[in-house]
Amino acid sequence: MKTKRRSYLKAILIGFLFAKIAFTLCYLASAYSITDFLFHNSEAIAQDKSQVSKVDQKNQLPLKTSAETDKVYSSELSSRLFALEEKRQRLKKEENRLNAQRKQLEELKKEIEQKIGELAQIQQQIESTLERRQAAQTEVEQRQKLAQEAKIKRLVKVYTSMKPKTAAALIEKMDMDVVLKLFARMKGEQIGSILTYVNRDRAAKISELLAPKSSAG
């Protein structure tokens, strides 16, 4: 498009030049000699060539401007591409950092889950141990209770066969809890006959502790 435009301008200038030459010839034919005509005509031709050269230079300005525009556009494009590349690199680094953090979190999660599993096993072992100990303790207490019951039964049998005075002498030295358990299984007449020989204060205390049970019975 630019080439056609330049050719069109040159054609106009050439036509204008020929017209000017013709007009000049006509003018010089009447006012100057041929020598003067040739001299002045050569100067005019030189001036016209100078003008044509200047016009050509002006016509070349858009080409130079277009080249400068392309250069500016190329520079801007390079800057944008460089900025995009920097941004891509930053995003890549951020992605790598996030991936590393995610990997650390996953490893930490696995470690925590493993610790939770180990704690669950330890808790299960503790509960199992406590259950066994509780069962063993209950069994021991049950055996002790049965042994105590058997002992009390034997004592009841022994004390009911004793004379009250002899039994009272033993009651004086016996633990109060054992005395209460023993008397709880004896008849009232037997208890009364024994307490007759027991120390008055101790007998009163025994009677006081037995009274609710006797009332409840």
PASEBA-1860 file (N, C-alpha, C; in nm, 3 decimals):
! residues 217
1> MKTKRRSY> 0.084/-0.120/0.000/0.000/0.000/0.000/0.088/0.125/0.000 ~ 0.192/0.125/0.079/0.283/0.238/0.085/0.360/0.255/-0.046 ~ 0.396/0.144/-0.110/0.470/0.148/-0.238/0.384/0.211/-0.347 ~ 0.256/0.173/-0.351/0.164/0.231/-0.450/0.148/0.381/-0.427 ~ 0.139/0.418/-0.303/0.123/0.560/-0.271/0.246/0.640/-0.313 ~ 0.365/0.585/-0.290/0.489/0.653/-0.328/0.499/0.664/-0.480 ~ 0.461/0.561/-0.552/0.464/0.564/-0.700/0.367/0.669/-0.753 ~ 0.252/0.677/-0.687/0.150/0.775/-0.729/0.201/0.917/-0.709
9> LKAILIGF> 0.266/0.941/-0.601/0.321/1.075/-0.574/0.433/1.110/-0.673 ~ 0.516/1.012/-0.703/0.623/1.036/-0.800/0.566/1.071/-0.937 ~ 0.459/1.000/-0.977/0.397/1.029/-1.107/0.342/1.171/-1.111 ~ 0.281/1.212/-1.001/0.228/1.350/-0.996/0.341/1.451/-1.006 ~ 0.450/1.426/-0.933/0.563/1.518/-0.935/0.628/1.526/-1.073 ~ 0.639/1.410/-1.135/0.698/1.409/-1.270/0.610/1.487/-1.367 ~ 0.477/1.465/-1.359/0.386/1.542/-1.447/0.394/1.690/-1.420 ~ 0.403/1.723/-1.291/0.416/1.864/-1.254/0.547/1.920/-1.306
17> LFAKIAFT> 0.652/1.840/-1.304/0.783/1.884/-1.353/0.781/1.910/-1.503 ~ 0.720/1.817/-1.577/0.708/1.837/-1.723/0.627/1.962/-1.756 ~ 0.521/1.983/-1.682/0.439/2.103/-1.707/0.519/2.229/-1.680 ~ 0.596/2.225/-1.573/0.678/2.341/-1.538/0.785/2.367/-1.645 ~ 0.843/2.258/-1.694/0.946/2.272/-1.799/0.886/2.334/-1.925 ~ 0.769/2.286/-1.961/0.703/2.340/-2.082/0.672/2.487/-2.065 ~ 0.622/2.521/-1.950/0.590/2.662/-1.924/0.715/2.747/-1.926 ~ 0.822/2.690/-1.868/0.949/2.765/-1.867/1.005/2.785/-2.007
25> LCYLASAY> 0.995/2.685/-2.092/1.044/2.694/-2.230/0.970/2.805/-2.306 ~ 0.843/2.806/-2.283/0.763/2.909/-2.351/0.803/3.049/-2.304 ~ 0.825/3.058/-2.178/0.861/3.188/-2.121/1.000/3.232/-2.167 ~ 1.093/3.139/-2.166/1.231/3.171/-2.201/1.247/3.199/-2.351 ~ 1.161/3.140/-2.429/1.170/3.162/-2.574/1.151/3.309/-2.609 ~ 1.076/3.377/-2.531/1.050/3.517/-2.559/1.142/3.610/-2.482 ~ 1.205/3.571/-2.381/1.282/3.664/-2.298/1.429/3.636/-2.294 ~ 1.475/3.519/-2.322/1.619/3.485/-2.310/1.667/3.418/-2.436
33> SITDFLFH> 1.797/3.413/-2.444/1.859/3.341/-2.553/1.862/3.193/-2.520 ~ 1.898/3.116/-2.615/1.902/2.971/-2.595/2.004/2.936/-2.491 ~ 2.118/3.014/-2.492/2.222/2.985/-2.394/2.172/3.008/-2.253 ~ 2.104/3.126/-2.239/2.047/3.155/-2.107/1.942/3.052/-2.069 ~ 1.868/3.009/-2.173/1.764/2.908/-2.147/1.824/2.779/-2.095 ~ 1.932/2.740/-2.165/1.994/2.616/-2.122/2.053/2.629/-1.983 ~ 2.114/2.748/-1.956/2.176/2.768/-1.825/2.071/2.766/-1.714 ~ 1.967/2.846/-1.738/1.861/2.853/-1.635/1.784/2.721/-1.625
41> NSEAIAQD> 1.770/2.653/-1.741/1.697/2.527/-1.739/1.771/2.422/-1.659 ~ 1.907/2.425/-1.669/1.985/2.329/-1.591/1.971/2.355/-1.442 ~ 1.969/2.487/-1.406/1.949/2.520/-1.263/1.811/2.476/-1.216 ~ 1.711/2.497/-1.298/1.574/2.456/-1.260/1.565/2.306/-1.243 ~ 1.634/2.237/-1.339/1.632/2.089/-1.329/1.698/2.045/-1.199 ~ 1.810/2.115/-1.165/1.880/2.079/-1.040/1.792/2.106/-0.919 ~ 1.721/2.223/-0.926/1.630/2.254/-0.814/1.517/2.153/-0.804 ~ 1.464/2.117/-0.923/1.355/2.018/-0.923/1.403/1.885/-0.868
49> KSQVSKVD> 1.527/1.846/-0.907/1.581/1.721/-0.853/1.595/1.729/-0.702 ~ 1.637/1.849/-0.656/1.650/1.867/-0.509/1.515/1.854/-0.441 ~ 1.410/1.917/-0.505/1.275/1.906/-0.447/1.225/1.763/-0.449 ~ 1.253/1.695/-0.564/1.212/1.554/-0.573/1.281/1.471/-0.466 ~ 1.411/1.501/-0.443/1.485/1.427/-0.339/1.426/1.451/-0.202 ~ 1.389/1.582/-0.179/1.326/1.613/-0.050/1.192/1.542/-0.034 ~ 1.114/1.537/-0.142/0.984/1.468/-0.137/1.004/1.321/-0.110 ~ 1.108/1.262/-0.177/1.136/1.121/-0.153/1.174/1.097/-0.007
57> QKNQLPLK> 1.254/1.190/0.047/1.292/1.177/0.188/1.169/1.185/0.279 ~ 1.077/1.279/0.244/0.954/1.290/0.324/0.871/1.164/0.313 ~ 0.868/1.106/0.190/0.790/0.983/0.172/0.851/0.867/0.250 ~ 0.982/0.874/0.275/1.046/0.767/0.351/1.026/0.781/0.501 ~ 0.979/0.898/0.548/0.959/0.919/0.692/0.860/0.821/0.752 ~ 0.747/0.795/0.687/0.655/0.696/0.747/0.718/0.560/0.766 ~ 0.809/0.521/0.670/0.876/0.393/0.685/0.964/0.393/0.808 ~ 1.036/0.504/0.825/1.120/0.514/0.944/1.036/0.516/1.071
65> TSAETDKV> 0.924/0.589/1.066/0.834/0.594/1.182/0.776/0.456/1.209 ~ 0.740/0.383/1.104/0.686/0.249/1.121/0.790/0.156/1.184 ~ 0.914/0.170/1.142/1.021/0.087/1.200/1.040/0.119/1.347 ~ 1.035/0.250/1.376/1.048/0.289/1.517/0.931/0.234/1.599 ~ 0.809/0.239/1.538/0.690/0.185/1.607/0.706/0.036/1.633 ~ 0.755/-0.036/1.532/0.778/-0.180/1.550/0.881/-0.206/1.660 ~ 0.982/-0.118/1.662/1.086/-0.135/1.764/1.029/-0.113/1.903 ~ 0.945/-0.005/1.916/0.882/0.023/2.045/0.789/-0.090/2.085
73> YSSELSSR> 0.709/-0.139/1.989/0.617/-0.248/2.016/0.693/-0.375/2.058 ~ 0.804/-0.401/1.986/0.885/-0.518/2.021/0.943/-0.505/2.162 ~ 0.986/-0.381/2.197/1.040/-0.358/2.331/0.933/-0.379/2.438 ~ 0.813/-0.325/2.413/0.703/-0.344/2.509/0.665/-0.491/2.521 ~ 0.661/-0.560/2.408/0.628/-0.702/2.410/0.732/-0.782/2.490 ~ 0.861/-0.745/2.468/0.966/-0.813/2.543/0.953/-0.788/2.692 ~ 0.920/-0.661/2.727/0.903/-0.628/2.869/0.788/-0.706/2.930 ~ 0.677/-0.715/2.857/0.562/-0.790/2.907/0.594/-0.939/2.922
81> LFALEEKR> 0.663/-0.992/2.821/0.701/-1.133/2.829/0.796/-1.158/2.947 ~ 0.887/-1.065/2.969/0.979/-1.079/3.082/0.903/-1.072/3.215 ~ 0.805/-0.977/3.223/0.724/-0.965/3.345/0.642/-1.092/3.367 ~ 0.586/-1.147/3.258/0.508/-1.271/3.270/0.596/-1.387/3.314 ~ 0.719/-1.391/3.262/0.810/-1.498/3.301/0.848/-1.486/3.449 ~ 0.872/-1.362/3.494/0.901/-1.341/3.637/0.783/-1.385/3.722 ~ 0.661/-1.349/3.680/0.542/-1.388/3.754/0.526/-1.540/3.757 ~ 0.557/-1.603/3.642/0.548/-1.750/3.636/0.648/-1.814/3.731
89> QRLKKEEN> 0.768/-1.757/3.737/0.870/-1.810/3.827/0.828/-1.795/3.972 ~ 0.768/-1.677/4.006/0.720/-1.655/4.143/0.610/-1.754/4.178 ~ 0.517/-1.773/4.083/0.409/-1.869/4.107/0.463/-2.010/4.122 ~ 0.566/-2.043/4.043/0.626/-2.176/4.053/0.691/-2.196/4.189 ~ 0.763/-2.092/4.237/0.825/-2.100/4.369/0.720/-2.113/4.477 ~ 0.612/-2.036/4.466/0.504/-2.043/4.565/0.438/-2.181/4.564 ~ 0.420/-2.236/4.443/0.362/-2.370/4.431/0.452/-2.474/4.496 ~ 0.584/-2.461/4.472/0.679/-2.555/4.534/0.677/-2.542/4.685
97> RLNAQRKQ> 0.667/-2.418/4.734/0.662/-2.396/4.879/0.536/-2.458/4.939 ~ 0.423/-2.437/4.872/0.297/-2.494/4.921/0.300/-2.647/4.916 ~ 0.360/-2.702/4.811/0.371/-2.847/4.802/0.457/-2.903/4.914 ~ 0.567/-2.830/4.945/0.653/-2.874/5.056/0.579/-2.868/5.189 ~ 0.503/-2.760/5.211/0.426/-2.749/5.333/0.319/-2.858/5.341 ~ 0.253/-2.884/5.228/0.151/-2.988/5.227/0.212/-3.125/5.258 ~ 0.332/-3.149/5.204/0.400/-3.276/5.232/0.435/-3.286/5.379 ~ 0.483/-3.175/5.438/0.516/-3.176/5.581/0.391/-3.200/5.665
105> LEELKKEI> 0.279/-3.136/5.625/0.154/-3.155/5.700/0.106/-3.299/5.690 ~ 0.120/-3.358/5.572/0.079/-3.498/5.557/0.164/-3.589/5.644 ~ 0.295/-3.564/5.646/0.383/-3.644/5.731/0.349/-3.624/5.878 ~ 0.321/-3.499/5.916/0.284/-3.471/6.055/0.151/-3.538/6.089 ~ 0.058/-3.537/5.994/-0.072/-3.603/6.015/-0.053/-3.753/6.037 ~ 0.032/-3.814/5.953/0.058/-3.957/5.970/0.123/-3.986/6.105 ~ 0.215/-3.899/6.145/0.281/-3.918/6.274/0.181/-3.905/6.389 ~ 0.092/-3.804/6.378/-0.008/-3.785/6.484/-0.103/-3.904/6.489
113> EQKIGELA> -0.146/-3.951/6.372/-0.234/-4.068/6.367/-0.166/-4.190/6.428 ~ -0.036/-4.204/6.399/0.039/-4.317/6.457/0.045/-4.304/6.609 ~ 0.073/-4.181/6.658/0.078/-4.159/6.802/-0.058/-4.184/6.867 ~ -0.165/-4.142/6.798/-0.300/-4.165/6.851/-0.327/-4.315/6.860 ~ -0.285/-4.389/6.757/-0.302/-4.534/6.760/-0.225/-4.597/6.874 ~ -0.101/-4.550/6.895/-0.021/-4.603/7.006/-0.084/-4.569/7.141 ~ -0.135/-4.446/7.154/-0.200/-4.407/7.280/-0.327/-4.489/7.303 ~ -0.400/-4.518/7.194/-0.520/-4.599/7.208/-0.484/-4.740/7.257
121> QIQQQIES> -0.376/-4.794/7.202/-0.333/-4.926/7.248/-0.290/-4.923/7.395 ~ -0.216/-4.816/7.431/-0.173/-4.803/7.571/-0.294/-4.790/7.663 ~ -0.391/-4.707/7.620/-0.512/-4.690/7.701/-0.588/-4.822/7.715 ~ -0.595/-4.898/7.605/-0.662/-5.028/7.611/-0.590/-5.122/7.706 ~ -0.456/-5.119/7.701/-0.378/-5.204/7.792/-0.401/-5.163/7.938 ~ -0.404/-5.029/7.961/-0.426/-4.982/8.099/-0.564/-5.023/8.148 ~ -0.665/-5.005/8.061/-0.801/-5.043/8.101/-0.810/-5.193/8.127 ~ -0.743/-5.271/8.042/-0.743/-5.415/8.062/-0.675/-5.452/8.194
129> TLERRQAA> -0.563/-5.382/8.221/-0.492/-5.409/8.347/-0.576/-5.370/8.467 ~ -0.643/-5.254/8.456/-0.729/-5.209/8.567/-0.844/-5.306/8.589 ~ -0.900/-5.355/8.478/-1.010/-5.451/8.491/-0.962/-5.579/8.560 ~ -0.843/-5.623/8.521/-0.790/-5.745/8.584/-0.764/-5.721/8.733 ~ -0.706/-5.603/8.762/-0.679/-5.572/8.902/-0.808/-5.559/8.980 ~ -0.907/-5.495/8.919/-1.036/-5.480/8.987/-1.100/-5.616/9.010 ~ -1.091/-5.701/8.908/-1.147/-5.835/8.924/-1.072/-5.911/9.033 ~ -0.937/-5.896/9.032/-0.858/-5.965/9.135/-0.890/-5.910/9.274
137> QTEVEQRQ> -0.904/-5.776/9.281/-0.936/-5.715/9.410/-1.073/-5.757/9.458 ~ -1.167/-5.760/9.364/-1.302/-5.803/9.401/-1.300/-5.948/9.449 ~ -1.220/-6.029/9.379/-1.210/-6.169/9.421/-1.147/-6.181/9.559 ~ -1.042/-6.098/9.583/-0.979/-6.100/9.715/-1.076/-6.054/9.822 ~ -1.147/-5.944/9.791/-1.244/-5.893/9.889/-1.353/-5.996/9.915 ~ -1.395/-6.063/9.807/-1.497/-6.165/9.823/-1.446/-6.280/9.911 ~ -1.322/-6.318/9.886/-1.264/-6.425/9.968/-1.251/-6.379/10.114 ~ -1.205/-6.253/10.131/-1.193/-6.201/10.267/-1.329/-6.196/10.336
145> KLAQEAKI> -1.428/-6.153/10.257/-1.562/-6.147/10.313/-1.612/-6.285/10.353 ~ -1.590/-6.381/10.266/-1.632/-6.518/10.296/-1.556/-6.572/10.417 ~ -1.425/-6.539/10.421/-1.344/-6.585/10.535/-1.392/-6.521/10.663 ~ -1.427/-6.389/10.654/-1.480/-6.319/10.772/-1.613/-6.378/10.816 ~ -1.695/-6.407/10.717/-1.825/-6.467/10.749/-1.806/-6.603/10.817 ~ -1.714/-6.680/10.762/-1.688/-6.811/10.821/-1.632/-6.796/10.962 ~ -1.545/-6.696/10.981/-1.487/-6.672/11.113/-1.596/-6.630/11.213 ~ -1.684/-6.542/11.168/-1.793/-6.495/11.256/-1.884/-6.612/11.293
153> KRLVKVYT> -1.912/-6.696/11.197/-1.997/-6.812/11.225/-1.931/-6.902/11.329 ~ -1.800/-6.918/11.313/-1.730/-7.001/11.411/-1.732/-6.936/11.549 ~ -1.713/-6.803/11.550/-1.715/-6.732/11.679/-1.853/-6.738/11.744 ~ -1.955/-6.725/11.662/-2.092/-6.734/11.717/-2.112/-6.871/11.782 ~ -2.067/-6.970/11.707/-2.082/-7.106/11.761/-2.004/-7.125/11.890 ~ -1.880/-7.066/11.892/-1.796/-7.079/12.012/-1.854/-7.000/12.129 ~ -1.892/-6.873/12.102/-1.939/-6.787/12.212/-2.075/-6.829/12.266 ~ -2.156/-6.886/12.180/-2.285/-6.934/12.232/-2.269/-7.059/12.319
161> SMKPKTAA> -2.157/-7.128/12.302/-2.132/-7.247/12.384/-2.054/-7.214/12.512 ~ -2.002/-7.091/12.521/-1.925/-7.050/12.639/-2.018/-7.004/12.750 ~ -1.959/-6.999/12.865/-2.031/-6.937/12.976/-2.028/-6.787/12.955 ~ -2.131/-6.715/12.994/-2.138/-6.571/12.971/-2.021/-6.493/13.030 ~ -1.975/-6.530/13.144/-1.866/-6.458/13.208/-1.737/-6.476/13.129 ~ -1.712/-6.597/13.081/-1.591/-6.623/13.002/-1.597/-6.548/12.870 ~ -1.716/-6.550/12.808/-1.734/-6.481/12.682/-1.716/-6.330/12.701 ~ -1.766/-6.275/12.813/-1.754/-6.133/12.841/-1.609/-6.091/12.853
169> ALIEKMDM> -1.525/-6.176/12.913/-1.383/-6.145/12.926/-1.317/-6.131/12.789 ~ -1.359/-6.214/12.695/-1.304/-6.205/12.559/-1.359/-6.083/12.483 ~ -1.486/-6.054/12.509/-1.549/-5.940/12.443/-1.479/-5.810/12.482 ~ -1.430/-5.804/12.605/-1.362/-5.683/12.652/-1.240/-5.650/12.565 ~ -1.175/-5.754/12.513/-1.051/-5.734/12.436/-1.073/-5.737/12.285 ~ -1.192/-5.768/12.239/-1.221/-5.787/12.097/-1.247/-5.652/12.028 ~ -1.214/-5.644/11.899/-1.242/-5.524/11.819/-1.392/-5.500/11.812 ~ -1.431/-5.374/11.817/-1.572/-5.339/11.823/-1.648/-5.388/11.700
177> DVVLKLFA> -1.584/-5.378/11.581/-1.653/-5.423/11.459/-1.682/-5.573/11.464 ~ -1.584/-5.649/11.516/-1.603/-5.794/11.527/-1.712/-5.824/11.630 ~ -1.712/-5.750/11.742/-1.814/-5.769/11.845/-1.953/-5.746/11.787 ~ -1.968/-5.638/11.709/-2.099/-5.606/11.651/-2.143/-5.714/11.552 ~ -2.049/-5.761/11.468/-2.083/-5.867/11.374/-2.120/-5.997/11.449 ~ -2.045/-6.022/11.557/-2.073/-6.143/11.637/-2.210/-6.136/11.702 ~ -2.239/-6.023/11.768/-2.368/-6.008/11.837/-2.484/-5.999/11.739 ~ -2.457/-5.952/11.613/-2.564/-5.943/11.514/-2.617/-6.080/11.477
185> RMKGEQIG> -2.539/-6.185/11.504/-2.580/-6.321/11.468/-2.619/-6.404/11.593 ~ -2.621/-6.340/11.705/-2.659/-6.411/11.829/-2.797/-6.367/11.876 ~ -2.857/-6.449/11.955/-2.989/-6.418/12.009/-2.979/-6.312/12.118 ~ -3.085/-6.243/12.145/-3.087/-6.136/12.242/-3.059/-6.183/12.384 ~ -3.111/-6.301/12.420/-3.087/-6.353/12.552/-2.939/-6.382/12.575 ~ -2.873/-6.433/12.471/-2.731/-6.465/12.482/-2.648/-6.336/12.494 ~ -2.688/-6.234/12.419/-2.617/-6.106/12.423/-2.633/-6.043/12.561 ~ -2.753/-6.046/12.614/-2.778/-5.985/12.744/-2.701/-6.054/12.856
193> SILTYVNR> -2.695/-6.185/12.850/-2.622/-6.257/12.955/-2.473/-6.229/12.951 ~ -2.419/-6.205/12.829/-2.275/-6.175/12.817/-2.247/-6.031/12.860 ~ -2.332/-5.936/12.818/-2.309/-5.795/12.850/-2.319/-5.769/13.001 ~ -2.383/-5.860/13.075/-2.393/-5.842/13.219/-2.255/-5.842/13.284 ~ -2.161/-5.911/13.219/-2.026/-5.923/13.276/-1.924/-5.829/13.204 ~ -1.971/-5.757/13.108/-1.882/-5.665/13.035/-1.877/-5.532/13.108 ~ -1.764/-5.460/13.092/-1.750/-5.328/13.151/-1.870/-5.241/13.115 ~ -1.913/-5.164/13.216/-2.038/-5.090/13.200/-2.030/-4.994/13.078
201> DRAAKISE> -1.923/-4.919/13.066/-1.912/-4.824/12.954/-1.909/-4.895/12.820 ~ -1.832/-5.003/12.813/-1.824/-5.078/12.688/-1.955/-5.146/12.656 ~ -2.021/-5.197/12.759/-2.151/-5.261/12.739/-2.252/-5.159/12.688 ~ -2.246/-5.035/12.745/-2.338/-4.930/12.700/-2.313/-4.895/12.553 ~ -2.185/-4.886/12.516/-2.150/-4.853/12.378/-2.198/-4.962/12.282 ~ -2.179/-5.090/12.323/-2.224/-5.201/12.238/-2.374/-5.198/12.224 ~ -2.441/-5.173/12.331/-2.588/-5.169/12.328/-2.636/-5.056/12.239 ~ -2.568/-4.943/12.247/-2.606/-4.827/12.164/-2.590/-4.857/12.016
209> LLAPKSSA> -2.478/-4.923/11.979/-2.454/-4.956/11.839/-2.542/-5.067/11.787 ~ -2.582/-5.156/11.877/-2.669/-5.264/11.834/-2.815/-5.223/11.828 ~ -2.851/-5.118/11.898/-2.992/-5.078/11.908/-3.056/-5.053/11.772 ~ -2.998/-4.976/11.680/-3.063/-4.955/11.550/-3.079/-5.083/11.473 ~ -2.976/-5.169/11.479/-2.986/-5.296/11.407/-3.094/-5.381/11.463 ~ -3.105/-5.383/11.597/-3.209/-5.464/11.661/-3.346/-5.411/11.624 ~ -3.356/-5.272/11.618/-3.485/-5.210/11.582/-3.518/-5.239/11.436 ~ -3.411/-5.231/11.350/-3.432/-5.258/11.208/-3.472/-5.401/11.185
217> G> -3.412/-5.495/11.270/-3.446/-5.636/11.257/-3.586/-5.657/11.301
END
